[in-house]
Amino acid sequence: MPVTACKKRGSCGVACGEGPCPLIAAWARRLKDKHRARVELGGLSERELKDIGLSRCQIESAVSGALWP
């Protein structure tokens, strides 16, 4: 589903005008960044994950931010 431009002030209170609402754009960027991190971490070997202090079952927690504040 494509992100469309707001025609009025969004719930964030910002007049969005031509581009997507800033909150939606930020959410979409975070979603894309998390996906990229999952793919990259998923491609590491067990030894590489161990080197950075993760196990394969901790990847989702690491990407979601549950391991670090």
N, C-alpha and C positions, 0 to 999 in steps of 0.2 A: 504494500500500500504506500503510495508516494506521499511525502510530506507536502502539504499545500500551504500557501500563504494565508495569514490571518487577514481579515477585512476590517477588524476592529481591535480594541485592546483585548489581549488574552487574559487568562486568569492570573498571569504574572504581573499584569498592570502595565506592560510595555506595549506601545503601539507598534505592531509588527510590520505593517506596511507591505513591502514587496517580498521579503524573505519569509522563511518559516518562523514560527514563534521561537524565541530564544530558548525557552525551556524544552520544547520538543527537539530542537536542533541539538542541544546539549545532551539530552537523553539518548538520541540516536548516535551521537559520537561515543558516549560511554558504552552503549550496547556493542558498537563496532569494535571498540578497543578491547572489551572483555572477550568478544569472540576471537579476536586476533591472539590475545594472550592464551586462551584455551587451546587454540590450534598450535601455537608455538610450544607451550609447555607439554602438550600431548605428543609432540614430535621428539621430545628429549628421551634419551635412554634412562634406565633406572639409575645408572651411575651418575649421569649428569644431574638428574633430579636430586640425588643424595648430596651432590656437591653444593647445591644451593639450599639444602635443608628441607626438601620436600619429598613426599612419597606420591605415587600416582593417585592414591585416594584423596590426597590433600589439594589437588589441582583446583577443584571447584571452589573450595573454601578460600584458597589463595586468591583466585580471580575475583571472587565476590567481596573480598576484603575482610573476611571473618578471622583471618590469622593475624592481621596487622591492623593497628588503629588508624 
